Amino acid sequence: MNRGRIIKVVAVALLISMVFPLIVAAEPPPPGEPSPLSPVIMPNESFEGFVFPPSGWKVIQTNTNQTWMQLGLSYFLPHSGVQAAVVIADADPQDEVLLTPKVSGAGMAVIFSSMTLDVAKCKPEDGVCDLEVWLVKGAWDVGAGNDVLLGTVDSAWTENGEWEFTAYIVDLSRYYRPVRIGFRYKGQAGGWIAVDDVTIIAYQWMNRNPSFEDGGKMPKAWQGKNLTALDKRDNNKFKTGSWSFKMKGSRAKKSLFQAMDYPGYANDILAVMGCSKSNNAKAGRPYQVVATIFHRDGSRERHKVKFTPGTHPWECKIKVFLTKEPYKRIDLAIKYWRNRGKAWFDDVGLYSVVP
């Protein structure tokens, strides 16, 4: 059993928009816009105290027999320390919620580890238990109001008792009130589940001009390869702000890229993201945002988000990952290679999660 700090990154993030509050995608805060919020970020909670729930946390119980509780070494090996937050399965229906203290900040990353003692019962498709993670705005409303489902963690679990790492990036730049994160266990005669080492920390942009608000035909801080006069900033179609960058399909390998001298270490938590809309993009051709991490030993790793071909409105994609080795710089590129039609890009960037 692996009890390391981080096992794998298994989840990605979401859109929190005051206009479209229930879309699950990703949207960054407006570049250069100061947050009106005072960041209150939650330090690591490993449930080691003598009182449960910990100070500021809250349990919402529906099953009279079993709900969230504090258990540890007598039953399983926690991710760290000697205890974790646990739900024991019951024969009667369970809908048990564990809420964090209230937090605020324009952008934050929710990081935690979780596991189940019965993978066979806790499957995303047809299992009899689920662990959902929610952004809770105000009172818990069971998903019927303005709370937002960040994701279901079941797909992370592959072995009984094996702890898995999950990270969600949350944009709250358009929501000016404190929020909570909710861990919701749903099941009936399901499997035991546990959560440990819950941390909420800030994130920051690594690249410049992610939504192309500055520049002439070409956006400042970005460089083009194989572009023509038809590939340029566009203020008619945009996701946020007032501009996007448009690329027209051709036989060329078209790219817009930005190089960043940004050294770092192994196991840094980064996220590559972008938004795009398209008109007749061809399937099977590169239509993506790629982050290339150049290691200090000369090797490299790549992480990408791929957009849907064809014709579609704005969609946002994000991938959270851990760097594999110490690195010296990062290249971020939009690729629209040997394609057809047109594609618009906005909010293209790389996040660094700041502990």
ZICOR-V662230 format. One record per pair of residues at least 4 apart in sequence whose ideal C-beta (glycine too) atoms are under 6 Angstrom apart, sorted by the first residue. I is the first residue (numbers start at 0). GAP is how many residues later the second one is. If there is no record, write none. Layout:
BEGIN
i: (I,I)
gap: (GAP,GAP)
END
This chain:
BEGIN
i: (0,0,1,5,6,6,7,8,8,8,8,9,9,9,10,10,11,11,11,12,12,12,12,13,13,14,14,14,14,15,15,15,17,20,24,25,25,25,26,26,27,27,28,28,28,28,30,30,34,35,36,36,36,38,39,39,40,40,40,41,41,43,43,44,44,45,45,45,45,46,46,46,46,47,47,48,51,52,52,55,57,58,58,59,59,60,61,62,62,62,62,64,65,65,66,67,67,67,67,68,69,70,70,71,71,71,72,75,77,77,77,78,78,78,78,79,83,83,84,84,85,86,86,86,87,88,88,88,89,90,92,93,94,95,96,96,96,97,98,98,99,99,101,101,102,103,104,105,105,106,106,107,107,107,108,108,108,108,108,109,109,109,110,110,111,111,111,112,112,112,112,113,113,114,114,114,114,115,115,115,115,116,116,116,116,117,118,118,120,120,120,120,120,121,121,121,121,122,123,123,127,127,127,128,128,128,129,129,129,130,130,130,131,131,132,132,133,133,133,134,134,134,135,135,135,135,136,136,136,140,140,142,149,152,155,155,166,168,182,184,200,201,202,202,203,203,204,205,205,205,206,206,206,206,207,208,208,208,208,209,209,209,210,210,210,210,211,211,211,211,212,212,213,214,214,214,216,218,220,221,221,222,223,224,225,225,225,226,226,229,230,232,232,233,233,234,234,236,236,237,237,237,237,238,238,238,238,239,243,243,244,245,246,246,246,247,248,248,248,250,252,253,254,254,255,256,256,257,258,259,260,261,262,263,263,264,265,265,265,266,267,268,269,270,270,270,271,271,271,271,272,272,273,273,273,274,274,274,274,275,275,275,276,276,276,277,277,278,278,278,279,279,279,280,280,280,280,280,281,281,282,284,284,284,285,285,286,286,287,287,287,288,288,288,289,289,289,290,290,290,291,291,291,292,292,292,292,293,293,293,293,294,294,294,295,295,300,302,302,304,304,307,322,331,333,333,335)
gap: (76,160,5,159,157,158,157,158,311,312,313,146,154,156,140,155,306,307,308,13,155,156,305,10,136,8,10,11,12,154,155,156,156,125,291,247,290,292,144,289,319,321,77,78,142,144,179,180,71,140,67,68,69,66,63,64,159,160,161,61,158,153,155,9,153,34,35,150,151,23,36,37,38,33,35,5,18,4,6,45,41,9,39,37,80,6,33,4,27,29,31,25,22,24,29,17,19,28,30,17,13,4,15,6,10,11,9,85,5,6,118,34,84,117,118,117,110,112,13,110,108,9,98,106,104,101,102,103,4,98,95,93,91,89,43,85,87,85,81,83,80,81,76,78,97,74,97,66,67,64,96,62,92,94,58,60,92,94,244,58,71,90,56,88,54,83,86,50,52,83,84,39,81,46,47,48,79,6,41,75,77,43,44,74,75,73,38,41,6,7,8,69,70,5,7,32,69,4,30,31,59,60,62,58,61,62,22,24,56,22,54,62,20,52,17,18,13,15,48,13,15,44,4,11,44,46,9,10,42,4,6,4,18,13,8,10,153,102,12,8,154,152,148,150,148,150,144,56,144,146,51,125,142,143,13,5,10,11,12,137,138,139,29,30,135,136,7,21,31,33,28,30,6,4,5,18,15,14,37,34,36,34,32,30,26,27,28,4,27,18,16,10,12,10,12,7,8,7,107,4,5,6,108,36,75,107,108,107,100,102,100,98,7,89,96,94,90,91,92,87,84,82,78,80,78,74,76,74,72,70,68,68,65,4,63,61,57,59,60,55,55,84,82,47,49,80,19,31,47,78,45,76,15,31,74,39,41,71,72,31,67,69,36,37,67,34,65,32,62,63,31,60,61,6,28,58,60,62,57,58,26,52,53,54,49,51,20,49,16,18,47,16,45,59,12,14,43,12,41,59,8,10,39,8,30,34,37,6,33,34,35,4,30,32,30,32,23,16,18,12,14,4,4,18,11,14,7)
END
